Amino acid sequence: MVIAGFVLALFANPFGYSAPEDNLSYRDFVILHKQAADRLQQRDPHARVLTAWTATDELTKPFLGYVKQPMSVIRVEDFSYDQLQLAHLASAQYDVALLFSTKQTPPASVLDRWPWWERASRKYFGFHRDLSPELAAEALGGRVAWEGRRGRQWIAIVSFDRVENAGCYPNRRTSPVSLDQRSQPPGTGGS
């Protein structure tokens, strides 16, 4: 019976929520995180990324194999409603959000039906309920730009439509223009 229990635990967790690294679904977790890191590095390698651990390490430590260059990361504890509300208040500090399932959600759980079990899990094991990608994006004031799913794992990149002052960001393709040159009428050639 013990061996049967271990074999069952490799593929499923009938007793409740579990961390992805607790069974073979960790492979799905790693594949999804690598895909998201590649996408972030290709689309916007200089973005400030809001995310939680383990992605904080994945995006800042190239030796882990997820990124080639470290990215700037803003850390939250998890993707629960309370944490995302705090992050929304500091929205000027990040450009995109990388959200993912921090725990596997079982299709049915024996223990999660009892409120006392959830209270004990919160107190002793840091239990929380992650929001879905769509609800999390809404809580942050953004939209899901990319989403990946494998098994019970998911990951999403959330982008934000923000108004920015274009004058604050010099165009790298042209030479800088001084204020004196801009004030000259066209064709006068300013000095």
TORDRENKOL-551956 format. One record per residue: x, y, z of N, C-alpha, C in turn. Coordinates in pm, whole numbers, padded with zeros to 5 digits, always signed. Each point is the difference from the previous one (the first is absolute). Layout:
<rs>
XYZXYZXYZ...
</rs>
This chain:
<rs>
+00082-00120+00000-00082+00120+00000+00086+00126+00000+00113-00005+00069+00087+00117+00004+00057+00027-00139+00045-00103-00069+00053+00017-00135-00108+00051-00095-00120-00053+00012-00111+00047-00084-00028+00148+00028+00008+00040+00126-00020+00141+00037+00105+00090-00063+00127-00043+00001+00106+00079-00062-00019+00011-00151-00038-00109-00065-00022+00001-00144-00116+00094-00033-00107-00007+00076-00114+00089-00021+00042+00146+00016+00082+00029+00100+00043+00138+00026+00090+00054-00110+00063-00086-00079+00082+00048-00112-00085+00067-00106-00123-00044-00016-00085+00048-00109-00118+00084+00045-00041-00011+00124-00118+00074+00047+00012+00027+00148-00076+00097+00046-00004+00032+00141-00146+00003+00045-00052-00111+00049-00142-00005+00035-00035+00073+00130+00101+00044+00075-00029+00056+00131-00013+00151+00003+00028+00068-00108-00016+00144-00001+00101+00067-00091+00020+00129+00021+00093+00078-00079+00142-00046+00030+00086+00006-00101+00139-00039+00022+00090+00088-00086+00124+00012+00042+00098+00075-00078+00034-00081-00125+00029+00067-00111+00025-00073-00124+00120-00093+00008+00097+00033+00085+00119-00085+00009-00022-00128+00079-00121-00020+00050-00028-00119+00080-00028-00125-00083-00017+00013-00130-00020-00119-00084+00048+00029-00143-00030-00087-00092+00054+00011-00135-00056+00117-00081-00099+00069+00051-00052+00117-00072+00101+00115+00001+00108-00016+00075+00103+00103+00002+00061+00020-00139+00001-00105-00082+00047+00011-00138-00082+00103-00075-00133-00005+00014-00087+00098-00065+00032+00141+00049+00022+00013+00129+00033+00128+00063+00126+00059-00064+00105-00080-00012+00127+00047-00055-00016+00039-00147-00069-00080-00077-00021+00030-00143-00075+00132-00016-00107+00019+00075-00077+00123-00010+00083+00122+00041+00077-00012+00106+00080+00113+00047+00109+00036-00100+00058-00100-00065+00102+00026-00102-00064+00071-00121-00119-00044-00041-00069+00065-00112-00029+00147+00033-00048+00026+00120-00032+00138+00040+00126+00086+00009+00107-00055+00055+00126+00076+00010+00053+00032-00139-00005-00096-00092+00043+00025-00138-00082+00112-00062-00129-00004+00021-00089+00102-00057+00032+00138+00056+00021+00008+00131+00035+00129+00061+00133+00051-00053+00099-00087-00012+00132+00041-00048-00006+00045-00146-00085-00062-00081-00012+00039-00141-00078+00130-00016-00110+00013+00071-00091+00115-00019+00047+00126+00069+00047-00013+00125+00038+00119+00076+00103-00036+00107+00126-00016-00041+00102-00045+00096+00031+00100+00111-00040+00124-00016+00028+00102+00101-00122+00032+00087-00105-00079-00014-00122+00025+00078+00023-00029+00148-00071+00073+00083-00003-00029+00144-00118-00094+00020+00027-00119+00053-00099-00107+00004-00049-00023+00144-00131+00008+00017-00063-00035+00127-00022-00151+00000+00052-00069+00102-00020-00144+00009+00030-00048+00141-00012-00129+00020+00024-00062+00132+00110-00104-00015+00050-00047+00113+00098-00108-00002-00070-00124-00052+00050-00070-00085+00133-00030-00047+00041+00082-00121-00093+00065-00062+00031+00078-00121+00094+00115+00030+00001+00051+00123+00094+00105+00034+00143-00047-00022+00029-00122+00041+00134-00056-00022+00022-00036-00146-00101-00056-00064+00013-00041-00140+00035+00118-00090-00055+00118+00029+00023+00118-00085+00124+00080+00037+00054-00021+00119+00116+00079+00043+00130-00078+00005-00006-00132-00016+00121-00082+00011+00019-00082-00128+00077+00052-00095+00016-00070-00128+00054-00143+00012+00077-00029+00105+00057-00134+00013-00107-00107+00020-00123+00038+00032-00108-00097+00012-00051-00047-00136+00034+00073-00107-00033-00043-00136-00130+00055-00057-00068+00088+00070-00126+00056-00052+00023+00123-00086+00095+00085+00039+00028+00124-00073+00149+00009-00032+00032+00081-00102+00140+00022-00035+00056+00120+00075-00083+00102+00019+00037+00120+00074-00098+00020+00114+00049+00040+00119-00093+00022+00111-00099+00112-00030-00120-00017+00052-00105+00099-00017-00028+00066+00135-00060+00117-00005-00039+00071+00121-00133-00057+00050-00006-00033+00128-00116-00069+00055-00055+00075+00122-00130+00009+00007-00072+00052+00117-00071-00121+00059+00023-00028+00128-00048-00125+00061-00130+00019+00079-00090-00096-00017-00118-00014+00086+00008-00139+00062-00072-00020+00108+00003-00130+00070-00068-00110-00081-00115+00033-00057-00079-00098-00076-00099+00076-00086-00091-00072-00063-00096+00065-00089-00142-00007+00056-00008+00017+00131-00130+00008+00066-00056+00141-00020-00128+00016+00025-00065+00129-00019+00067+00109+00083+00030-00028+00126+00061+00102+00088+00135+00047-00053+00084-00093-00043+00132+00036-00051-00011+00079-00131-00093-00037-00085-00015+00072-00127-00057+00140+00021-00082+00018+00101-00050+00134+00032+00114+00090+00045+00091-00053+00082+00118+00077+00042+00087+00033-00122+00018-00096-00087+00081+00023-00121-00064+00106-00089-00132+00000-00009-00069+00098-00083+00027+00143+00050+00012+00016+00131+00029+00131+00058+00139+00050-00041+00090-00092-00032+00137+00036-00039+00021-00024-00149-00101+00020-00081+00006-00036-00142+00105+00078-00079+00046+00112+00048+00102+00076-00072+00138-00067+00008+00013-00099+00087+00130-00065+00020+00027-00116-00097-00100-00043-00077+00021-00113-00091-00069+00027-00134+00052-00070-00102-00051+00017-00136-00089-00115-00044+00032-00122+00041-00078-00119-00031-00006-00086+00126-00091-00095-00001-00011-00095+00112+00010-00141-00055+00073-00084+00070+00011-00141-00033-00069-00077+00112-00118-00053-00031-00082-00071+00098+00003-00149-00031-00009-00082+00103+00001-00145-00022-00067-00070+00117-00037-00125-00023-00061-00078+00107+00109-00041+00098-00011+00046+00123+00101-00033+00100-00031-00133+00069-00122-00046-00014-00042-00128+00056-00088-00071-00102+00006-00132-00001-00090-00076-00086-00138-00002+00063-00099+00029-00079-00137-00004+00047-00057-00137-00035-00036-00079+00100-00053-00133-00029-00143+00009-00053-00041-00097-00083-00138+00001-00048-00099-00018+00116+00039-00077+00097-00081-00019+00122+00097-00028+00113-00032+00050+00118+00089-00018+00113-00078-00051+00121+00057-00095+00067-00064-00057+00118+00006+00098+00117+00116+00063+00020+00021+00083+00118-00049+00144-00013-00002+00052-00122-00035+00142-00017-00148+00030+00020-00077-00098+00032-00143+00024+00026-00026+00053+00140+00099-00011+00088-00018+00042+00138+00069+00133+00026-00072+00099+00048+00058+00133+00026+00117-00005+00099-00007-00088+00099+00109-00007+00098+00130-00044-00066-00007-00082-00106+00121-00043-00071+00062+00117-00076-00083+00082-00063+00052+00115-00072+00062+00100+00097-00064+00024+00115+00058+00091+00100+00135-00052+00048+00009-00128+00028+00126-00059+00046+00105+00009-00111-00040-00024-00124+00093+00008-00113+00053+00142-00019-00087+00100+00017+00044+00139-00011+00100+00034+00110-00031-00044+00121+00082+00033+00116+00137-00067-00005+00005-00128-00031+00124-00076+00011+00074-00022-00132-00070+00011-00114+00064-00032-00128-00009+00112-00103-00048+00118+00039-00008+00112-00094-00097-00024-00114-00105-00076+00025-00098-00030-00103-00068+00127-00049-00025+00009-00130-00073+00110-00061-00066-00052-00126-00093+00074-00051-00065-00036-00127+00040+00104-00104+00070-00047-00104+00037+00089-00111-00124+00032-00081-00004+00124-00051-00107+00036-00093+00030-00059-00136-00101-00020-00080+00020-00046-00138+00072+00111-00077+00061-00032-00115+00070+00105-00076-00090+00119-00035-00123-00027-00039-00090+00108-00039-00035+00089+00119-00033-00060+00114-00035+00078+00119+00122+00075+00055+00115-00063-00006+00123+00065+00047+00033+00121-00087-00012-00015-00131+00025+00112-00092-00096+00114+00029-00125-00033+00023-00100+00102+00031+00033+00071+00131+00042-00076+00102+00036+00059+00129+00119+00095-00013+00090-00029-00093+00117+00086-00021-00027+00114-00096-00114-00002-00068-00032+00104-00096+00064-00022-00136+00025-00126-00034+00063-00032-00128-00082-00101-00077+00066-00060-00100-00066-00103-00080+00100-00111-00027-00050-00121-00015+00086-00115-00029+00050+00012-00143+00131+00015-00018+00060+00012-00132+00043-00136-00054+00031-00093+00090+00041-00135-00040-00030-00093+00116-00044-00121-00034-00030-00099+00103+00041-00138-00050+00054-00079+00090+00036-00138-00032-00057-00093+00106-00041-00119-00043-00056-00100+00092+00056-00137-00036+00031-00077+00103+00041-00140-00015-00053-00073+00123-00086-00097-00022-00059-00071+00114-00075+00098+00088+00031-00002+00129-00065+00093+00094+00083+00125+00025+00109+00016-00074+00085+00117+00015-00038+00106-00102+00014+00127+00039-00022+00110-00094+00101+00110+00029+00024+00082-00100+00086+00118+00015-00054+00106-00096+00013+00126+00037-00053+00108-00083+00087+00124+00011+00011+00071-00110+00066+00130-00001-00110+00104-00013-00001+00094+00091-00101+00106+00001+00065+00130-00043-00060+00067-00096+00051+00130-00045-00097+00109+00045+00050+00122-00002-00077+00113+00050+00000+00111-00104-00116+00056-00025-00012+00115-00089+00008+00124+00087+00118+00060+00001+00022+00117+00085+00037+00119-00086-00040+00115+00047+00035+00125-00066+00139+00038+00048+00089+00027-00096+00135+00040+00034+00035+00128-00073+00087+00077+00057+00049+00121-00062+00115-00038-00092-00022+00004-00130+00101-00041-00096+00123+00089+00004-00014+00121+00049+00114+00090+00011+00102-00044+00103-00039-00088+00088+00092-00049+00104+00093-00107-00053-00031-00057-00116+00078-00110-00054+00061+00041-00133+00130+00033-00001+00061+00041-00127-00002-00115-00101-00021+00035-00125-00002-00099-00107+00144-00042-00028+00030-00126+00010+00137-00050-00017+00043+00001-00146-00092+00009-00093+00035-00009-00142+00040+00135-00058-00030+00108+00068+00035+00132-00053+00095+00069+00096+00066+00099-00048+00091+00075+00087-00084+00089+00092+00053+00030+00117-00074+00084+00094-00026+00138-00060-00112+00055+00035-00038+00133-00048-00003+00091+00122+00068+00113-00011+00000+00094+00113-00126+00085-00006-00032+00062+00108-00117+00087+00004+00016+00116-00097+00122+00051-00018+00024+00111-00093-00033-00040-00143+00037-00120-00040-00027-00046-00136-00149-00017-00024-00075-00047+00103-00144-00018-00018-00072+00132-00012+00054+00104+00060-00070+00129-00004+00026+00077-00129+00098-00045-00082+00029+00065-00126-00108-00028-00103-00039+00096-00079-00093-00028-00110+00065-00093-00101-00080-00082-00069+00056-00093-00099+00079+00075-00106+00114-00058-00038+00082+00056-00107+00098+00106+00046+00000+00040+00127+00094+00102+00044+00131-00061+00043+00002-00132+00023+00125-00071+00027+00057+00025+00135-00057+00055+00096+00048+00023+00135+00141-00045+00026+00068+00057+00095+00139-00033+00025+00019-00098+00111
</rs>
